[in-house]
């Protein structure tokens, strides 16, 4: 098989019908093959990140031009740095839920706690219900040596931060919500 | 990624509703431990249990910690000891009970089941020696539980055995009089006893089972009670029918069963053992908020034992089975709602107020698991009356093709209305009155067998 290059592409736009079609048609017209894709719409704004491999002759500029021409979308393309990572082992994936009265800096507080312990956030979603702010963080805890110690630190953080924090293994949520 | 509302619902279930795994039970075959004498057999039993279950408690605790769902009880069930010790004297069987007790202590578990025999059609020499050893075995050990299967739908009810077991219950209580007859709280008589039940006192590792296996009993009734309360608060009692509430029970049971099976399978994998079954039973504990009686209250009877109680417990039992059996790959054991009086604070309160009586309990066990369970009765109740109560309860199972059991504690020196407490998971209650005592001896003394029921013409 001819040599190919992995490219990471991000797209942002005011949400409207046709964005995914425009972007993926542009990719396929250059011989690109999608490896993974995630899109999300938040408060009327569309964002998408995807990874695709292209023939080695295709350049970053060619892709940017192809995807931006005739479109309002802002597109950013770069060559993937080294081989693509595999999905993390499921045994180390946990869900941290954090609930608190809405105020400035909640996400920063929680994410700083995680980064301070080498914990990677794989996914993060939040929603506001009245004055209550809820965060769901999918965490990768392979770097944690002692779960007991980590839970202890989390309990302490729960006390001092005013956040109601609950850490559960991802498998529990899969088991209870998937058929 | 899983949706936020699903995550929050599961978080509520674990944090606020105290989801746990009620019991992980390791079943162990002991048939290969048999030697020519009781002493060396006892030593081999101890060695085998220690070898297989040495890390059992540590693994359960670690897996429970990893998932944030505690495994409350770690237990062991063994091959019915009558098979292992056949040919030994009564004293030899007492020695085997000591070996089980010592092994349980060594591996750090609180209860070991399987000091048992199956006499549904007849009593052989090994069965008889074991039954004769039961009162002393239970009085001199702390962790051993005993169960005898005295009837089945296939073979009918062995009334010779039932008569003998009435005396055994009495002797087990009297020989442990110093602890209010606690020996009898560790002794249960069954009809249609399953060989894969993870719950005590009736857990055994049946003859049809593998060398060793992990069975799981899922969470207690607190999760169901809280789910019902939340549903009623959200929707309003005026807008809910019993079918809506049954659906809520099904859904809650689905979720707790999934958790139980996940953790049980992980424990089995770590120990390198096959996974057996999930037992869907709702097993209460004396803790407040962990009561089957409370669910009956929520579902509309102001006191347990009031008319309607049997219908409600039937609906509860059925909904639990429906939700759980869809959730699990392999369901077994007893799988029903337990109503053990002493172990359930709401039932015990109803008994104290005189609302819940023995006869109503018996009626409720026609439609739920597992029988007259942890029922303290006056210490002067005669053995024939106890045997006749056992016969009544067991025939409910024999006729209806279901498991039933009797765990009666004739509390030495106590009368109806007096209080008895065993502490911990065994709980406390007033002694329930037994009406019409001394009127069943002619029935019990006939002996023989009540024939197996007809399997057609059901009405």
Interface residues (C-beta under 8 A of the other chain):
Chain A: X95 X97 X123 X125 X127 X134 X136 X138 X147 X148 X166 X167 X168 X169 X171 X172 X173 X174 X175 X176 X177
Chain B: X1 X2 X3 X4 X6 X7 X8 X10 X11 X13 X14 X15 X65 X66 X67 X68 X69 X254 X255 X258 X259 X261 X262
